[in-house]
Amino acid sequence: MANGTPADTHNPWREFVGPNLGYINELYERYREDPQSVDESARVLFDQYGPPPQDETGPSPAQASAGAPDVHDWEKVLAAAELVRNIRTYGHLAAEIDPIDDSGRDTHYLEPATYGLTEADLAQIPARLIWPQAPSDVVDGRTAIARLREIYTHSLAYEFEHVHVAEERVWLNQMVESGAFKRPLTAEQQRALLRRLSEVEGFERFLHRTFVGQKRFSIEGVDILVPMLDHLIRCAVEAGARDVMIGMAHRGRLNVLAHVLGKPYGVIFTEFHAAPNKELVPSEGSMGINYGWTGDVKYHLGMARSLTEGESVQVRLTLANNPSHLEVVNPVVEGFTRAAQEDRRGGGAPKQDPKRAFAVLVHGDAAFSGEGVVAETLNLSRLPGYQTGGTIHIITNNKVGFTTESFDGRSTRYASDLAKGYEIPIVHVNADDPEACLAAIYLACQYRSRFHRDFLIDLIGYRRWGHNEMDDPAVTQPLMYQKINQHKTVRTLYADALVRQGVVQPEEVQKMEQDVQQRLQQEYQRVAQGEVDPPKSPISDAGRPDLVRTAVPAERLRAINRALLTWPEGFTVYPKLARILKRRETSLEGDGRVDWPLAEALAFATVLEEGTPVRITGQDTERGTFAQRHLVLHDPNTGRTWSPLQALPQAKATFAIHNSPLTETGVLGFEYGYNVFAPETLVLWEAQYGDFANVAQPMFDQFIAAGRAKWGQDSGLVMLLPHGYEGQGPEHSSARLERYLQLAAEDNWVVAYLSSAAQYFHLLRRQAARLGTPHMRPLVLMAPKSLLRNPRTSSPWQELCEGEFRPIVEQPGLGQQPDKVRRLILCTGKMALDLEAALESAAEKPEHVHIVRVEQLYPYPQEEIEAVVSRFSNLEEVVWVQEEPKNMGAWNYMEPRIHASVADHITVGYIGRRRRSSPAEGEPDVHNVEQARIVSEALQLNESKIAVK
């Protein structure tokens, strides 16, 4: 398909008139009959731009006759037009963008001889035939080609051809070729830039000299990143942004913290001083350890800063905390940004303003192409539930990952090539050309403001030292480091250039450097004299959480239920679904019962009524993996969609629900970031199946479980992980409950596995009530699958109107004669309902057995369990019964805690599957036999009479 459109101002047919246009049309007819019958250069143009116009829409005949070539020169014109196109497309291959090694430059596509052209041929062609927007001083083809080569092959290089929207591509080319994005710096601005580079370089040199052998992951080689971020923030303010979110790994982070975020030099120095044994663990650890607080190494820490002008805040900068897992912070920052852009007041859906905030992601070259979370995050960039109106990406490209060179690290020419698949414009820039780097930032900001799309800058530099300052990079890259060791720093190069231009004098350059070192030395002396306090733990003991009233009066629930079942006029609900939903009309009357999906909808609706926004996303979340939720309805006649919770008249806050892409790490990170930035919002992420969360394990390990201890970063994120053994095989049975219990410590989150709809209702409302308080914690919930439709999980509606969430639930009908109870069964979730079903089918209920469902596993409900145990004076044993294998599930977590809850003479036992490497059986029949065995052993019933469903 031809890419040319009326909006494509590079269409060469615009300038052909009269006999020339007639000849081109004749040539096109030959091309249509047989493409091989015309010259290759003509085929390329016809493929690219389609048929020439039939009418003469170009310059007038008088204009044409003044400079147009004769008909017999058309081959030269077409060849020159192809040369122009290839300069735009392949100019980057010949560009001077590598400050260390330019041996790979390829000019083949840029040479006139490649197209059978000579300088004399080009001189005969009017410039506007091959470059319609040529400046007025460019009159012929030879000058046009020279000018275009100058534009496309110096310190800046461009890749725009993969951008399929013609309007965007034309705008980008016009900005580049007109030079409109290069705003010349005044002499004062140039001096300020040199001063900034002096601060960046001076800071690194001071650290290198003062803290010998300690890791800092120096910025040296891409020093210009700091002025680029400065410039980007100024552009953001001009565009109306009030929040700039920055995500980056450890390289250059200390410098960004000091100079962009304004972290005092003295505080950074105290973190170096606080490091433990510098020989064994250089620079690891930076703060004291207390309960719930471990701190983190200084090059992982984030910071927030508000830039003010007078009394008003201009912009708030946020540098996200980031672990060593490269790139995993990307979706977290996108979540920050979306949260900052949305207005969640009032009912309906959130109202997004992309100008309000934007994200900046600083990537490593090896990580950008190597880490899958990069692609996951890029894929979010245009999705309705996740787009943030365009992210500025900067690859700090030092051409080596630790010790691995690019030919071992990626299959593409450039580190940035992944972005092409998402139609993201790419600019490569030489990190030794500071003013070109600032121009790239300006172009990125203008594109983002105009089109609300991502933009990528490939900042090509080098790494002055090894992966960290203790490495000797010459061991693995000897030739590269011969060049780097002889290469002047960007500050020196820029200072020399300004001296040559007469902007500064050598003495002024020297004084800038001296002033920086003097300021650093003064701050260091303050630290040495104890005048600067090291950072303190931001965590304090919140104490025992207050009881939260989660019951809702019946009339409120009934009014909400009626609103949820009132559909707009002219909207048709899918008939089968309509019948199912209408059954809810009587759920809150008489002996009505509330099932799991209705309990969830009522919980969401009541917190919306109380002013708490709700956001829930996940794979197939709008309908629900198990066709249970249906919070977005579809009209089968018109295709319209409608969400009852977004039309709830009682709502005082917004409701957002989105189906996510088929990804876990990116989406979970996004939702975590959203909740951290908007802690007043009840944010839920639902895995399609619980074991799919395995793919997002770094998010659980590095952020959700440990973020509070490492960074003082609180979250109230809810994770719904479908779990339960139902004979569905190893992959869709276990949500790996054991992993979340293994990570549970220091009151870092809540882990629960519920057995009733009322419990779910109360737990969600408790979670919402704790948002934004010292007791806010993430909630990991083993969610139901088959239990969604199991009548045993439905609750009398009265249970929503009274009571609260109960950490443990005792089995009704058992334990009525405490002195007869010898065995106490502790279990959780679906296992409890399997035991209940077996009890109901038993001829006689075992009087010596009592069952307690442990609904909240962590924090462990010790007081509640001990209270139950104390009632049974003749208790001999407590057994933990689970459906998972012994080395999985909750057993290893529960065993020591049960021992601590009972007297020494009471034995503690286990009943469940034996230890296994795979979570569950692949054959349903085998599953049923095994489940029946577990139930019979627990209840001490006849196994042959137990049926497991």
N, C-alpha and C positions, 0 to 999 in steps of 0.2 A: 504494500500500500504506500502511496506517495505521502511523504511527510509535509510537503509544501501546502500551505493554506494561504488565503488572502492576508492573514496576519503575519505570514513569514516573509519578512522584508528582505531575506537573502535569496529569494527566488530569482534565478538568473533570467527567466523569460521576461521579466519586467522591462528590461532595457533593449529588447529586440523589436525593431519596427520595420515597416516597409518590406523590401525584398529579403532582408535578413530574416525577418520573422516568417515570411513565406517559406524560405528555405528550411528553417527549423521545423516548421509544420510538415513539410514534405519528408524531412528526415524522420520525424516521429511516426509517420505512416509506415515507412519502411521498417522501423523498429517494431511496430505493432505486429506486422506480418512475420518478421523474423529478426529477433533481437541481435542475432549474430551477424546480420548484414550491415550493421553500423559500427563505427569505431567504439572501442571500449570506453573512452572518455564520455562519448555521447550516451552510451548505455547507462553509465553511472548516474549521469544527470537525469535521464528519463526515469530511472528507478527511484531516484531521490525526490524529484520534484513533479513527476507526472507530466501530462501533456501541456504544451505551451498554449497560450490563449489564441483563439481564432481571430479576435479583433485586436486592433493595434492600440494597446493601452499604455504603451511606454512613452518615451519622449516623442515630441513632434518630429515629422520628417526633417524639418530644418535643423533641429537639434541633432538628429541622427546623422544627417549628411555632414554635419560639422566635424564628426570624429569617429563615426562607426566604421568598422572595417568592411571591406567588400565581402560579397557572398562567399568567395572562394577561401576566405580566412576563418570561416566558422570553426574549423577544427582547432585552430589556435585559441579562439575565444573559449570554446568548451574546455580545452585542456587547461587554460588559465583559471577558469572557474573551478575545475576540479582541484587545482593546486590550492586555491583559496580555501576551498572546503577542507582539504586535508591539513592545511596549516592550523585551522581551527580545531580539527579533530585530533591531529597527531603532533601538534606543536609541543606538547608536554614531553614528548620523547627526546626532544632536542634542547629542552630548557635548562638553564643554569640554576637548578634547584638543589643541588647537592653541594654543601660547602666543603666537603672533604674529598670527594671522588666524583669527577665528571666523566670518567672513562666510558660510561655506558650510554652516552648521548648518541642518538640516532637521527641523522638529518635526511635520510633517504626520501621520506615522503614530502620533504620541504624543498627539494632541489628541482628547479625548472627542467633540468635535463631528464629527470624521471618521466616527464610528460612530453618529451620531445620539443621543449621550448628553449629558446635562447633569450638572452637579455634584449637583443634587438626585437625579437617577436613581442616580448612583453611591452617594450617601449611603444609599439604601434597600436596597442589596445587601450582604448579609453578606460580610465580607472573605474568609472561608474558602471561599466558593463560587467565587471567582475566583483566590484565592491560598491554597491549602491549608496552606502552611507559613508563613503570615504570623505575625509576632511577636504576642505576647499583647496588646500595646498598640495593635495595628492591628485595628479592629473592623468597619469598614465599607469599602465599595468606594472611596469618595472618598479616605480615608486610605491605602488600599492602593495606589491609583494614584499618589498623591503620593510615597509611600515608594519605590515601584519606579522612578519617574522620577528620584528623587534618587540611587538606587543606580546606575542605568544611564546617566546623562547628565552626570556630573561629570568629574573628572580621569581616571577610568578608564572605558573602554568595552570591550564584549565582543562577540566573534563566535564562537558555539558551535553554531549551528544546522546547520552542515555536518558536525558530528561525528555519525556515524550510529549509533554504539554507544550505546544508551539509557542504560546504566549510567554511562558517562563523561559524557554530556551532563547527566544529572540531578545527578551529583556536582558538576559545575562550577557549575551554576545554584544548587545549595544552598550551595556555598561562597561564592558571590558574594552571594546574597540574605541569608544568615545573617551575613555579615561576618566569618566565622571566619578568613579569610585575612588580615584586617587586624589585626595585633598591635600595639596602641598602644605607642609608644616611651616609655620613661621619660625624665625630664628629662635624666639623664646621657647616655642614648643620643642624645637630640636634640642635646645639646652636642657629642657626638662626631661626629655627622653633619655639623654645621656646621663643626667643625674640619676634617673631611675635605674638604668643599667648599672651604674656605679654602685647603687645600694644593693642590687641583686647580687652582683659579683662580689662585692666587699663582704656581704653577709656570709657567703659560702666560704670565702677565703679565711675569714675570722674563725668560723666553726672548724675548718680543716686544721688550722694552726693551733687552736685552743683546746679542742677536744679530740686529740689524736687517737685514731683507731676506733672511734665511735661511728656507728651507722647514722647517716642522715639522708641518704638517697638524694644526692646533690642535683640541682637543676642545671648545672653547668653544661653547656652545649645547646640548650634550648632556653637560655636566660630570657629571651624576648617574650616568653610566655607571660611573665608578670605584666609588662607594659601592654601586652595584648588584652589581658583580662581587665586592666585599668580602662583601656579604650572601649572594650565591650560594655563595661558597666556604664560609662558615660553615654554610649549609644542607647543603652537600655533606658536610662533616665529620660533621654530625649524622646524615646518612643512611648513613654508613659508607663513603663514597668515600675512596680513597687516592690517586687521581689525578684532577686536573681539567685537561682539555686545552682551550686557548683558541685560536681562530683569528679573526683580524681583519685588515682592510686597514690602510692607513697613518693614516687619520684618528683622532687620539686615541691613537695607539700609544705615543708617548713618555710620555704621562701614565700609561698603563696599565703600561708598563715600570717607571716610577719608583715608582708607588704600590701597584700590585698585585703585581708581580713583585719589587719591592724593588731595582731597579737603582739604584746610588748616583747621586745628582745629579752628583757630580764626574765620573764616567765619561761620563755623557751630555754634560756640558759639554766634555770633551776631544774628543768626536766632532764637536761644532760647530767647535772650534778646528782640527781636522784637515782641514776642508774645503779643497779647492783654490780657485782663483780664484773668489771669491764673486760677482764681477760676471758672469762667464760661466757658471759652473755652481754656483749657490748650493747649498751643503750636500751636493753630490754627493761621495761617497767619504768614508770615515771611518778607514781604516787603511792602513798601508804595504803595498806590493805586493811579493810575492816569488813564487818558482816555485810554481804550484799554488794561489795565494791571491790573490784580488782584493778580498775584503771586499765590503761592500754599504753602501748609504746607511743611516743610523741608524734611519729609520722603516720599514725592512724587517726589522730584526733581531729574532730571538726570544730566549727566555731560559727557563731552568728554575730553579725555586726550591722548596726544601722548607720547609714551615712545621712547626716543632717545638714540643713541649711537654715540658719536661724533657729526658730522654734519647731520647724516642721521636719519630719523624716522624709528624705528624698527617696531612698531605696534601702531595703534590708537585704544584706548578703548572707547566704547560708552555705557554708562548706560542710557537706555531709561527712559524718564519721564513716570510716571505711576500713574493713579488715584487709588482710593480705590477699584475700581471694580477689584477684584482679577482675575488674569490670562488674562485679556483682552489685556495686552501688548504683549502677546506671538506672535500673528500673525504680530503685528507691527514690532517686532524685526526680525522676519523672512523676512519681506519686506525690512528692512534695509540691511539685509545680502545679499539677492538676488541682490539688487541694487549695493552693493559694489563688488559683484562677476562678474558683467556683464560689458563688453566693448561695449558701444553704439555708437562708432565712425564708420563712413562709412555706407554703405547701408546693406541690408539684415536683418537677425535676430541678436539679441544680441549674443555675444560670452561669454559663462559662464566659469569661472575658479573657481571651488569649493574650491581650496586651498587658494584662495585670501582672503577669510573671512569666519568666522563661528560664529554661534549663541550659546549662553549659556543661558538657561532659568532656573531660580531658582524658584521653585514652593513651595507652602505650601501643607502639606499632606491632609488637608481637602478640599482645593480648587482643587487639582489635580484630585481627584475622583468626586468632586461635580460640578465643573463648565464645562458646555458644550463646551466652547470655547477651552478647552484643547483637547478634541477629534477632534474638527474641525481643530486645528493646527496640531495635529499628522497626520491627514489624508492628509494634504498638503505635508508631508515629502517626498513622492515618486512620486508626480505628476509633469509632465514635466514643467508646467508653474510656479511651486511654490517651487520645491525641492531646498534645499540649500546645498546639499552634506553632510548632517548629522548635527544634533544639539545635544549638550551635555545638558542633563536635570539633574538637581539636585533637589531632593525633600528634603527640610529642614523639617524633620519629627519630630515634637514635640508631636505627638500622641493626640493632642486635637485641635479642631477648635473653637476659642473663649472660650466657656464653654462646647462645645459638644464633647463627646468622640467618638471614631471611631465606636463603635457598633451602635451609632445613626447616624453616618455620612456617612457610606458606607456599601455596601453589600458584599465586598470582604475582604479577609484576609489582604492584603497589600494595602497601599495607591497607590502603583505603578502598580497594576494589570491591569489597563486600557491599559498600554503600551504593554501588551502581545498581544492584538489584532492587533497591528501593527508590530509584530515581532521585537520589540526593546529589545536588551539584557538588563538585569537588574542586578545590583549589589547592595546588601544591605550591609551597613557598619556601624559599631559602631562609633558614633561621638566622643567617648572618646579614640579612638585609632588613633592618628594623622597620624602615618606613614602608617597605613592601608588605611586611607582616601586619602593620596597622591598616594598610589599605585592604588586605584580605578580610580583616575583622569588619571593616565598614561595609564591604560588599555583602558579607554574611548577614549583618544586621539589617541592611536594606532589603535583602531578599526575604528574610524572615518576616519583616514588617509588612511587606507587600503581598506575599503569597502564603504566609503561615505554614511554611514547610521547613524541614530540616536542612542544614547546610553543613558541609564538612571542610575543614582546613587541615591539610596534611603538612605539618610544620616539620620540615626536614632539617635535622641538625646532627648532633652526635652526643656521646656520653663521655665527659671529660675523664671520669674515673671508671672503676669497674662497676658491677651491679650494685655493690655497696663499697664503701671507702676502704674496706679491708681486702678486697679482691685485687689481684694483679691481672688486668685484662690482657696484657701483652702475652700471657701464656696461651690464650686461645685465639686472639686476634692481633698477632704481632705486627702485620703490615698496616692494618687500620690504625693502630696506636702509635706507630712511627709517625704517621701523618698528623694525628690528633695532638701529639706532644709538641709538634712544631707549629701548630696552628694557633694564630692569634685569637683571643676571645672576641666576642661580638662587641663588647664595650670598647676594646682597643681599636677594632676596625672602624667602629662608628666615630670614635673620638678622632682618629686620624682623618677620616673623611670630613668631619666638621672643621678641623684645623685647616685642611686644604681649602675649604670653602670660605674660610675667614669668619666662621660663626663663633668659634671659641679660640682661645689662645692656649698653648701647651700648659702654661702656668695654671690656667683655670681648670683644665682637666686634672692636673695633679692635686689641686686644692679640693676638688670634689672627692677624690679618693681619700685624701687625708681626713676630711670632715666625716666621712662614713666610718672610717676606722676609729676615729676619736669617739664618736657617739657609741659605737659598739663597745669600746673599751670602758667607757664610763658606766654603761649598763652592767658590764661584767663585774666591775668593781663593786657596784651596789649589791650584786648577788653575793660576791665573796664576803662582803661585810654584813650579810644577813638582812639587808634592807628590803629584799624582795621575797615575799612568801611564795612557796610552791603552791600549785593548785590543790584545793581541798576536795574531798569527796563530796559530790552533790547529793548523795543519798543519806537520808536520815531514817531512823526507825519509825515507820508510820503507825506502829502499834496494831492492835487487833481491829479488824474492820468492824464498823458499826453494822448492826442489823439493818437491812434495807427492806422497806415495805414494798413488796412487789405485787401484792394482791390488787385487783381492780374491781370496783363495784359492778354488779351485774348489768345495771342499766347502761353504763358506759360501754361495756362489751357488746351488748345487744345493739346499741346505736351504731357502733363501728361495724358490726357484722352486717347490719342492714345496708350501710353505705358501701361495703365491699361487694355486696350482691346487687347493687343498683348500677346498671349499665347504661351508657348514653343512648339517647334516642337514635335509631337508625343503625346501631351497631349490633351485629349478629354474632353471638358466641357459638363456636363449634357445637352442634347439637348434643353430641355425646358428652362433651365436657360440661355443657350447660346443665345437664341433668345431674351430673356429679356435684357441681358447685351448689345447685339449688337445695341439695340435701342439707346444706349447712344452715338453712333457714331455721331449722328446729333444734340445732345443736345446743343452743343455750336456753332451752325450755324443758320443763318437766324432767324426764329421765334422760335427756339428751347427753351426748358425750362429745368431747372435743378430740379430734384426731391430731396427729403430729403436724400436718401441713396447716391446718386451721390454727393450731396453737402458735405456730410461727407467725402466720399472718396477723393474728391478734396481738402478739408481742410487738411486732414491728409497728403496727398501727397505734398502739397505746404509747410507745415511746415517741412516735412522731407527734402525737397529740400533746405530749409533754414538752416538746421543743427539741428533741434530740434527732439530728439527721441520721439517715440510714443509707448505707451503700453496701450492696452485695454483688459479687461477681464470681465467675467460675465457668467451667465448661458446661454449657447447656443449663445454666442456672435459672434462666427465665422460666423455663418449663420445669426444670429439675431432671437430673439424670434418670430418676425412676418415675417420671411423669407424675410427680406429686405436688409441685409448687404452684404452677400456673399463675404467676404474678404478672405476666404479660399475656394478654389475650389476643387472639388473631381472628379477624372477621373472615370467614371462608369465602364470602362473596366479593369483598373489596380488597382484601389483603391488609387492611388497616390494623394497627395494633393499639392497644389501650391497656394501661396499668391502673388497676383500682386504687392502689396505694398512692399514686400520683394525682388522683382525683378525690382523695379523702377530704371532706369538708372540715374535719376536726384538726387536720394536720397544721402544726406550727413550724414544721421543718421539712426539708426536702427528702425525697426518696429516689435513689438511683439503683438501677439493676441492669446489669450488662452480661451478655454471653461473652466469655473470654475466648481468645484464640487458643489453639491446642498447645498450650505451654504452661509450665508450672513456675519455674524460677522467675521469669520475667513478671508474670502477673502477681505472684505472691509478694515479690519485692515491691511492686508498684503499690499494692494495697497496704503493705506495711508502711511505706513512705507516706501515703495519703493519711493514714491514721496518726502517724507521729506528728505530722504537720497540722492536722485537724483533730486533736485528741477529743474534741467534743462530739465527734461523729462515731456512730456504731458502724464499724467496717467489718464485713465478713467476707472471707474467701472460702469457696467450696471446691474441694477436689472432686473430680468425677468419680473416682474410687480412692479410698484412703491411701492405697499404696502408690498412687501416682505422685503423692507428695514426696516420695523418695527423690524425685528429680530436682526438687527444690531444697534439698537438705542444707546447702550452705545458708539459705535464708533463715532456716530454723536455728542452725548452730551458731552462726555468726551475728545475726541481728536479733531475732525474736526472743530466743532464750537468753542471750548474753548481753544484749544491747544496754540494758539497765546497769548491769555490773561493770561493763567496760566504759561506758560513756555517760551514764546517767540518763539514758534515752528511754523514756517510758512509752508504752504502747498498750492499747486495749483491743488489739486485733483479735477477731474470732476466726478460728479455722475449723471448718466442718469437714471431717475426714470419715467418709462412709466405711464402716467396719462391721464385721460379723461373719461367722462361719456358717455357710448355707449350702455347701457342696459345690461351690462355683470354681473351685480350683485354687492354685497357689497365688495367682495374681490379683484376684478380686475378693479375697477374704480378709486379709489383715491390713490394717492401716499402720502396723508396726507400733502399737501402743508402747512397747518396751522402750523405744527410742526416746519418746517424749518424757517418760518417767525417769529414764537415765539422765536426761538433761535437767530434771527438776531439782532445784536447790535454792536456798536463800530467798524463798517466797517470790520466785521469778515469774511464775505463771500458774494457771489453773488447768488441770487435766481432769476431764470428766467423761463418764460413759453412762448414759441415762437409760431409764427403762420406762418412762411415761411422758406423755405430751405435756402434762401439767408441770413436771420438772423442767422440761425444755422451756416452757413459757416463763417460769420464774427465773431460770438461770439467765436467759437473754435479758430480761428486765433488770436483774441484778447487775449484769455486765454493763448495761447502758447507764445505770445509776452511778456506777463507780467511775465512769469516764471523766477525765480531767481532775480526779481526786488523787491523793497520795496512795490510794488502794487500787488504782487502775493497774491491771495486769492483762497480758494476753490470755486467751482462753482456747485451749486445744480440746476439741470435742469429738469423741468417737461417735459419728452420726449413724443413724439407722439406714438399713436397706430394706430387707423384707419386713422389718418391724414397722415401716411406715404404714403398712396396711394391716398389721396384726392387731386385732381388736384388743389384745391385752395392753397395748401401749396407749390406747385412748383413755381419756380421763373424764370423770363426771365434771360438768362445767363448773360446779360449785368450787372445785379445787383451784380454779383460776381466781376466784373471788375471795379466797381466804388463804391463810398460810403464807408460806415462803419456800424458797429452795431449801431442800433437806440434803445435807451431805451423805446421810445414810437413810435407807428406807427398809423397815422390817417387813417380812412377808406376813400378810394378813392370815389369821387362822392358825398360826404356829406359835409355840412358846407360851401357850395359855396356862400350862402347869409348869412353872419354872423349875421346880425340884426334880422333874423328870427329864429335863434337857441334859443330855450328855455330849451331844455334838452340835457345834455352832458352825454353820456354813457361811463363809464370806465369799461373795461373788460380785460381778458387775455386768451391766448391760444385758445383752441377749442371753447370756448364760442363765441369768436370773429368771428370764421368761421361759426358757426350756425347763428349768426346775419346777417352775410354777405349773406348767402344763402337765408335767409328770405327776405332780402332787394331786392335781385335780382328777387325773385318770386312775389314781391309785385307789384300791378298795378301802384301805385304811390309811389315814395320815399318820406318819411316824411321830409319836409324841416325844421321842427322845432327840428330835432334830429341830433346830431353829435356823432360819435363813435371814441374813442381813445383806441387802444390796448396797455396796459401796459405790455411790453415785459420783462422788467427788473423790478421786484417787489422790490428787495433790492439790493443795496441801492436805496431808493425811489427816482424816478426822479422828484423831486419837481420843479426845475426850468423849465423843459420841460412842465410839466402839467400846471404850472402857466402861461406859455407863451400861451398855447392853450386857457385857460380860459379867459385870457385878451382880446382875439379877439372877444368874444361874449358879447357885451354890454347889451344885453337883457336876458342873461342867468338867469334862475330861479331855476334850480335844477341840481345837479350832482347825478347820480345813479350808484352804483356799481352793476354790473350784473355778477352772477357766477352760475355755474352748481352745486356746492357743497352745502350742507346744511348751514344754516346761522352760526352755531357754528363751521363750518369747513371752508376750503378754505381760501381766502385772506381777507374776509370782516373785521374781528376783527382787523387785521393789518392795512387795508387801511382806515377804517373809520376816526380815529383821524388825519391821514395824509391828507386825502381829506379836512377835515374841516380846516386844517391849510393852505390849498392851495387856498381856495375860500373866498370870502367876506362873512360877517355875514348874509347878506340877502339871500344868496343862500342856499337852503336846500340840505341836503345830505341824500340820500335814498338807500335802499337795495332792489334788486330783485333777487330772487333765491329760493332754496328749504328752507322750514322751518327748524327749529332746529330739529335734529334727533340724535339718539344714534348710528344708523348704517349709513354708508356713502351713500348707494345707494339702489335703488329698486331692488328687485330680479326678477321682471317680465319685459321683454322688452316693452310690451305694456304700462304698467304703466309708465315706463321711458319716452316713447315717448310723452305721454300725458303731463307729468310734464315738459318736456323740451319745448314743444310747448307753454305751459302756460308762461314759463319764457320769451321766445322770444317775444311773443305777448305783454306781459306787458311792456317789455323794449321798443319795437318799437311802442307800442300803435296801433297794427294792430289787425285785426280780427283773433282770435285764430284758428277758424275752417279752415282757409285757409293756415295754416302753416304746412308744413310737415318737420319733423325732421328725418334725416338719421343718 
